[in-house]
């Protein structure tokens, strides 16, 4: 018996070593003394379906298919003489949550059986499961989970894998460039009628801009900006003369202002949020944050240099890959970069802003004082700007740009990994229990995904209010355009041939770094306007080129496949429900509307019991549980990209019994980007966001924070 057990342990040890090598940074024959400690030792499950691979040196590698992670943990338990159970699989203590809707297909199979009824042992002998399997064999299946398709497994680098990576990079370079060329030509072609119309108005001595809704205000701001640039030039000249003459009694213009600009003059159109912050008397410091799967992401802190001293580079560097460490609140008040500089009564309530698809957080900083980030900072909030993984400079603790594992992620990882890491760092630096979260477009998507009850619902306990600007939950009619439909009809394998397995059309970032700012801004507007059906009617035209200096950024091809691929968002038309569930909701709504229209007089009030039954029926497919924070929605009424009204209808009709709406507003004339870039966005959105943030702050937080500007009469919100 002892011999049999020893033999069984020996076999398990061999299998564990083989499985560990498949999930390690490098194969054993390429490992050195430095990289040898990067061998996989355990899979830590962040959620029941999201894992990270921990290496012997404490490093983290991105997620692998759940079955592979389970196998590693099961074999490790057998080697250590433990009985495999859920505690081994969910090593971080995350409990498997039973899904109450129709998403059973997303549940994990057991250790012994896959979703197709195959044993794990049999599954592991498939070509795509072998460490030396070429990438063409490990292509994702054509039929995947309709909401969150499994990501392909890339083992450590081998000659065969490197050759296939090179093949995909070559094919995607030419094919994606051709796709981009078609888009550019399409945008140029559709611009021809606009150009002739513009020329025609000029020839008849009419101003083509006179029809713009804010034309007079645009002219006023342009004149004011030119005057300020001229005044800055004279001020710099006087400073230079004073320095040369040794005059110690120079008088600085505006030195007594609360926010004194330290940059000015003509706009050079550069991708630098700090520069534009300094133009309005603020500044920005950059923090590095490590996610639980090892990505290094960027967090910007907006501050008033007259009352805050920026932290050292060492304190702003990334920490361990853990979120909400023990004592982070108490430690943040004493040692946090922000928490330690303010006393009770003068603290600023923390606010985190997350950007949209293909953008960076610089989108919140491009409109001078009308930028949402600068507006909130000058109103009295502690403003932090979060950037998702890769961004302008792709960085990982262990992986490099060419490794396909660095790009094997989609919206799920952005919500489950990036968002908690950013929130944790802000709370650690400020010492608060909660923060206000503001997101636009894709930022709302990753938040709605992260808060779902089968993802990381406990994250809701760290958010005082979630302000969603142009929430991207349901698809709008734009998703049916020809170029988007092309991405939807090709198979996942062909998608990878066209767009690769690394960054999505990285040539766009090359053009960003090469082209002059004015030309790039004009080209960027035409291309994105053609793609997403936007106009600049409500933007300040003089700043339009600046708005596009902070986009695009690096995103993974897998992420774009989630948005536009065969069985993901473009096909299901929703981020958390299948097409069938959406059709069922539509039928229920239509039947209810039909009944209301046909009823000539109000029906008698229903009993409380029937109301309760109806609420339970409607909440049977609820996405969120009781941990969800309050929501505030600002919906663009003329948005063709997403359907915000449908999301609002879902909440209004009781399908989310735990969701509490603090405020909802549909701005009929707004398009997708107008909620952050329109000239009246501060009036329509920003001022209301400022009040909602203060209204939903806890009583204890309101006691130790300064009252934001013009919020003296704002009462605490009661759910």
N, C-alpha and C positions, 0 to 999 in steps of 0.2 A: 504493500500500500504506500509506504514511504517512497519507494522507488518510482511508483506511478505518479505520485504528487510532484516529486522532483523533476520527472520527465515533463510533466505538464507545465511546470513553472519554467523549465528551460525552453520549451516550445513558445510559451507566452513571451519570454524575454527576447527570443529571436524575432518574433512577430512585432513586438513593441519597438525593437531597434529599427526594423524595416519601416514600420509606420512612422516612427519619429523622423527618420531620414526623409521620407516623402513630404513631410510638413516642415522641414528645417530650412534655414536660410541657404545653405549650400550642401551638396552631397558630400559624403565623408571623404571621397578622394580629392576634393578641392578644399577641404577645410584646413586652416592653418592654426597656429597657437592662438591667434587673436579671434578667429571666427569659429574655432571649435566649440566655444561655449554658446554658440547660437543654435544649438541643436534643440529641437522641439521636445519639451518634457511634459506638457499638460495643455489641455484646452479649457479655457475659462469661459463659461457661458454668461454673457451679459444679459441676454434674454433667452427664452427657450429655443430660439432659432438663430441667435446671433452670438458667435463665439470669437475669441481671439486666441492665438497660439502663443503660449509663454515659453521662452527659451531658457536654457540653463543659466545664462548670464542675466536673467531678469528682463530681457528685451521682449518686445511684442511684435508679432506678425499678424497681418490681417486675417479675416475670417476665412474658413474653409467650409465646404459642405458639411452640414450637421452630422451626417453619418460618419464622415471621416474623423471629425472631432470626437464623436462618441466612441469610435473604435480605439482611438489613442487613449482615452481615459479608461476604457474597459480593460485594455491590455495592461495598462499601468497598474490598475487595481489588482489584476490577476498576478502580476509579478510581485506586488507588495503583499500578496496574500489576503487582500480585501475582497469582499463580495460586492460586485458592481451593482450600483443602484442609482437612483436619481440624484443623490447627493454627489456622486462622482461626476455625473454628466453635467449637472448645474453646480459647478464647483464654487461659484461665488455666492451660493445660497439663494439664487433666483428660483422661485417656484414656478413650475409649469402651470400656466393658466389655461383653463378650459375655455375654448372659444364658443361663444353662445350664438354666433351667427352661422352663415353658410360657408365659412371659410375652412371647413375641415381639411381641405386639401393642403393647407399650410401647416398642419400639425406634424410633429416629428414622428417618424416611424420608430418602433422599438429597436433596441440594439440588435435583435435577432431577425428583424424583418424590414424590408423596405416597403415603400408605398405600392410597389408592383407585386408584392408578395414574395420577392426574392430574398434569400438569406443574405446577411451581410457578408458572409464568407464568399458566397457565390458572386455577389456584387463586386467584391474587391478584386476578382479575377478578370473583370472586364478590362479591355485595352485602355479605356480612358481613366481607369483607376490606378494603373501602374505608374511608378515614378518616372520611367523612361518613355511613357506614352507621348507621341508627338501631339502638337496642338490641334492638328486637323482631326484627331480622334476625340479630343476632349472638348470639341465644340458643343455648346449648350444644346440640349434637345430642342426640336422644333415646337414641341408642346411643353409649356412650362406652367408654373403656378401663375394664375391670371393676375395676381396682385403684386407679388414680389418673386420674380423668377429666380431660381438658384443661380449663383455665380459659378463660372467655370473654375476648376481646380488646376492651378499651375504649381507644379512641384519646383524643387530647386533647379537652378540652371544647369543644363546639359548641352552638349553640342547640338543634339537634335532640336531641343527646345529653342536654342539661340538661332538656329537656322530658320525655324518656323516663325519666330518673332521677326526676323529680318524680312522674311517673305511677306508677312502681314504689313509691315511698315512700308515696304516698297509698293505693294498693291494699294494700300489705303492712301499713300501720298498722292498717287496719280488719280485714283478714282474719287477721292474726297475733294481733291483740287478741281476736278472736272465738275463735281456737284456744286462746289462753291462758285465756280465760274458761271454755271447756269443761273445761280441765284443773282450774281452780280449783273449779268446781262439782263435778267428779268427786271431787276430794279432800275437799270438804266433805260430799258425800253418803256417801262411804265412812267418814267420821269419825263419822257418827251412831250406828252400833252401838257403837263404842268409847265414845262419850259416855254412852250409856244404861248400858253395863256399869260405867263409872266411877261414875255416880250411884247405881246399884244397890248397889254395894259400900259407898259412903258411907252410904246409908240403913240398911244393916245393920251399921253401926259397924265396918266393916272397911277397912283401908288398902289402896287399889288399887295402891300402889307396893310393897307387901310382897312381891309375887311377882317383882319385878325381881331379877336375879341378883346385883347388887351393892348391894342396898338398904341394908344396915347400913353399908357403906363410904361410900355416898352421904351418909347422915345424918351420919356422922363428919366428912366433908370439909365439908359445909355448915356444921356448927357451928364447925369450925376457921376457915372463911372468914369467918364472922360475927364471931368473936373477933378475927381479924386486922384486919378493917375497923374495929372499935371501937378496937382498940389504935392503929391508924393515925390515927384521929380525935383521940385523946388526945395522940398524939405531935405532930401538927400544931398542936394548941392550945398545947402546951408550947413548941414552937419559936416560935410567934407571940408568946407572953408574953416569952420570952427576948430576942427581937429588940427588943421595945418597951422592956424594962428595961435593955438594953445588957449583959446578962450574957454574959461571954466564956467562962464555965466550964460551958456547957450540956453535958449528957451525952446523946449520941444513942443511942437504942435500936438495938442491932444494929450499931453502927458498926465493930465488929471482925469482923463476918461477912464471908466471902469474897464473897458476892453480896448486897449491901444494896439492898433495893427502894427506888426513888425515886418510885414511884407507889403508891397504895393506896386504901382506902376502898371504897365501893359501886361495883360495876361499871357504868359509864355505857353499856355496849354500843355501842361505836363501832368504825368500820372503820379501825383504826390499830395496826399490828403493833408499832410502837415503844412505844406505851402499854402493851401487854400484856407486852412484853419488860422494861420498867422495873418492872413489878409483881413480877417475879421476880429483880430485881437485875442484869439485862442491859440492853442497848440495841441499837439498829439504825441503821445509816446506809444511805442510798439512793444507788445508782450508776445512771447511765444508760448503756445499751449500744446501739450502732448495729449492726444486722444488715447483711449484705452486700447486701440489697435495700433498705436505707434506713430500715427501721423502727427507732424508738427504743423500747427495752424496758427494763423496770425490774429491777434486781438489788439485793436486800437483803442486807446483811452483819450478822450477829449477833455481838456482841462483849461482853466484860467491861469495863466502863468503868474498872475499877481497874487494868487492865494494858494497855489499848489506847487510843490517842488518835485520834479520828475524823479523817478526811481533810477537806480543804477542799472547798467546792462545786466549785471549778474542777477539782480532781483527780478528782472523782467524776463529772464530766460525760462525755458520750459522745465517743469517739475516731473515727478513720477507719473506714470500713466494710471492715475486713479482719480475718481471723482468724489467730491464731498468727503474728504478725509475727516477722521474724528477730530473734533475741536476746531474745525475750520472757521466757525463763526466767532468764538471767543478769541481765537488767535488772530483773526482778521482785524478785529477792533484795535488790537494792541500792536500787531506787527505788519498788518496789511499796508500796501503802498498808499492806498487811499484812506483806509480806516484809521490809520495812525496819525493822519494830518488834520483831522477834523475833530472837534470836541462836540459833545452832546448839545443839541440845540442849533448847531451850525452844520451838521452833516448834510450831505446831498443824497437823496434817495437814488439807488442804482437803477439804471435802465440799460438794457442790451438790445441792440438793433441787428437784425440779420437780413442779408440782401437776397436778391432774386437770382434766377437762372442766368448763367453766363456773365453775371455782374460781380462786383466786389462791394464791400461796405462803403467805398468811396461814392457810390450813388447817393448816399445821404449827405454828401459834403460838397456838392458842386454848385449850389445856388446862393453862394454868399450867405448873408444873414437869413435868407429864406430856406436854407438847407435845414432839414428836420433835425439832424444831429446838433448843429450849432444853435438852433432855436431852443432846443430842450436844455442844452448846457447853459445858455444865457438865462434861461428861465429858472435855473437853480437845481437841475438834476445832475447826477454823476453819470455821464454818458459813455458807454462802451460799444464798440463796433466790432462785431464778430465776422470773420471770414471763414468759409468752409474749406475743406481739404484741397490741397494743391494750389488753388488761387493763382497768384502771379509767379510764385516760386515753389514748385512741388518739392516737398521735403518729408522724409520719413526717417525714423530713428535708425532703421536697418536697411531699408531698400533704396535703390537708386531709380532714376527716371526710366531707364530701359527695362526694368523688371516688370513684367505684366502684372505681377501680384500687387504692385503699387496702384494699379488702375482697375482692380477688380472690386468695384463698389458702385452703389447707386444711391437713390434717395433714402433707402432704409438705413444705410450706414451713416449718412449725413445727419439723420434724425436721431438715431440711437447712440452714435458715438460722438459726433462733432458738437451737437447742441448741448448735451450734458457737460462735456468738457469745458465749453465756453462759460456756461452758467456757473459751474463749480469754481472756475478761476475768478470770475467777477465777485462772487460771494466771498471767496477766500481773501481777496484783496480789499474788500469793503467792510466785511464783518457783519453783513445783514443776513437775515434768515431767508428773505425772498427778494426778488427783483421784478421790475416791470419788463415785459418782453414785447418788442415791436418787430414785426416781420412783414416783408413785402413779397408777393408772388411765391417763388419756390421756397423762400424762407418760411412762409406759412405752411407749405406742404410738408416740409420736414418736421415742423412742430406738430401739426395735426397727426402725422404718422407716429412721432415719438410718444405722444400723450395717449395713444390708443391703448386699450386695456390689455392687449396681448403684446405690447411693446414695452415701454417704460412709463407706466402710468404714475409711478411715484414721483416722477419729475414735476408733476403738477403741484406738488407740495412746496416747490422752490420758486413758484411763479405767482405773483400777486394778481396779475392780469395779463392776458394774451391779446395784444392789439394786432389784428390781422388786416393789412392793407392790400386790397385786390386779392382776396384769398383764392388760392389755386387748389381747389378740391374737385370741382366738376369741370369737364372740358367745355369750351365754347365752340361755336361753329367754325372757327378758323382751323380746327384740327383736321377738317376735311379737305384742305387745299391740296393741290396736286403734289407738291414737293414733300409735304408731310405724309400723304397717302403712300408715296413711293417707299418711305422708310417702313411703313406699316405692312406692306405686302411682301417685302423680301424676308427670307428666313433669317433666324439669328446667325446662322453661319455666314450667309451672304452679307449680313450687316457688318460682320467683322471683316470680311474681305474689302468692303467699301470704306469702312471708317476705322478699321484697325482694332487693336486690343490695348492701346495705350490712350493718349489724349485724343479728344475729338477735334479733328481738323486743326492741328497745332500751327498750321500756316497762318491762321488768323493772328496768333500772338506774335509771329515773326513780322507780319505787316504792321502790327501795333508798335513794335520797337524801331522799325525802319522809316515809316512814313512820317512826314511833318504833322504836327498836331492838328492843324487846320484842315489839311487834306484828309487825314484819317477820320476826323470828326465828321466831315461832310459825307465821306464814303460810308462810315459806320451808320449814320442816320439813314441814308438811302437804302442800304441793305436791310437793316432791321425794320425799317418802315415797310418795306416790301414784304418781308417775312411775316411780320406780326400785325400788319394793317394799322400802324400807329400814324399819327400826324403830330406836328409840332405846334399846332394852332394855339395851344394854351401854355406852351413853354416860352420862356424869354429867349427870343431868337438870337440875341447877342451872346448868350451863354450855351447855345446848343452844342457847339463843337466841344466845349468843356465837359458836357454831360457824358460824352462817349469816351473820355480819356481813361475811365476806370472799367472798361469792358472791351472785349471779352476777357475771361480768365480761363485757365486750364480746367477742363472738366473731363471726366473719363468717358470713353465711348460707351461703356456699359451704362453710365448714368443717362446718356442721351437715348440709349436703347430702351431704358425704362420709360422715358417720357414718350418716345415716338415709335417704339418697336411693335412687333406683331401682336403680343398678348398683354401689353402693359397699359399704361395710362391712355394712350391714343385709342386702343381697342376697347377698354373697359369704360372709358369716359369718366372715371372716378379713381381716386387714390386709395379708397378703403372699401369699395364695394364692387362687385362684378357687374357686368352689363345686365345680367338677368335680374339681379337685385334692384338695379336702377329702374328697369322696366316695370318691376312689380311696384315700386314706390310711385312711379308715374301713373300706373293704373289706379292705385289707391287714391291718389290725389285727384285724378280725373273723376272717379266715382263720387268722391266727396263734393267736388265742385258741382257736378251734375245734380246731386241731391239738393245742394243749397240753392241752385238756380231754379229747380222745379218746385221748391217749397214756397208756397205763397205767403205763409206767415210763420213766425218763429215757432219752433216746436217747444213743447214743455221741457223745463229743465230736467235733465237726466239725473238719476240717483247717483249718490256718491260711489256706490258700488259699481255701477256701470261705467262711470268715469274712470275708476281705478282699473277696471278690466280693459278699457280702451287704451289707457296709458301703458299698461303692461304689454298689450298687443303691439302698440306702436314702438315700444322700446325693445322689442325682441331682437332687433338687429343693431342695437346701440353700439357705437364705437368706443364710448368712454364710460368710466365708472365714477364713483364719488370723489376721486382724487383730482379730477379735472379742474383747472383754475377757471375763473370767470373769463368770458370772451367779450371782446369789443370788435365790431366789424365795420370797415369802410369799404363799400362796394362801388366799383366803377360801372355805372349804368350803361355805357357804350363800349364795354369791353368785349371784344370778339374772341379773345384768347381763352378766357375762363368764364364760367357761369357762376357768379357770386350770388345771384338771386336764388338759385336752386339750393345752395347751402343754407341760406337764410330761411328758406321755406322748410328745410329739414328740421331746423331748430324750432321754428314757430309751430310746426305740426306735431311736436312732442316725440319725435323719434330719438331724441337725446335727452332723456329725463334728468340727467345729472348736470347738463350744461346750463349755466346761468349767463344770460346776455346782459351785460352792463349797458351797452349802447350798440345800436346798429343804424347805419345810414347808407342809403343808396344815392350817389351823386350822378344824376342822369347824364349829364354832358361829359363826364369823365371817361377817358380811355385808360388802358392798363397802367401806364406809367404816370398818368396825371396825378395820382394820389401822392407822389413824392416830387414831381417836377413841375406841376402846373404853377403859374404865377400866383394863383390864389389858394394854393394847397395849404399854406399855413392857416389861412382863415377857415377853409373847408375841413381840413383834417388836423393840422398840427396843434391848433389851440384846443381842440376837443381831446386829442390824445393827451395833451398836458394835463387837462382836468381829470380825465379818466385815470391816469397814472396816480394822481394824488388822491382821488376819491377811493381807490381800491387798496391803497397802502394801509397796512395794519395800524391800529391805534398806537401800539408801542413804537412803530417806525415814525409815525407822524410827530410823536413827542420829541424825538431826538434829532429830527431833520428840520432844516429851514423850510419855510413854506414857499413853494414855487411862486414866481411872479404871477399876479392876477388870480391866485387861487385861494385868497384869504377867506372867501365865502363858500368854498367848496366843502361840503360836508362828507363825512365818511360814509361809504356805501354799505347798505345793509342788504344782504342777499334775500 
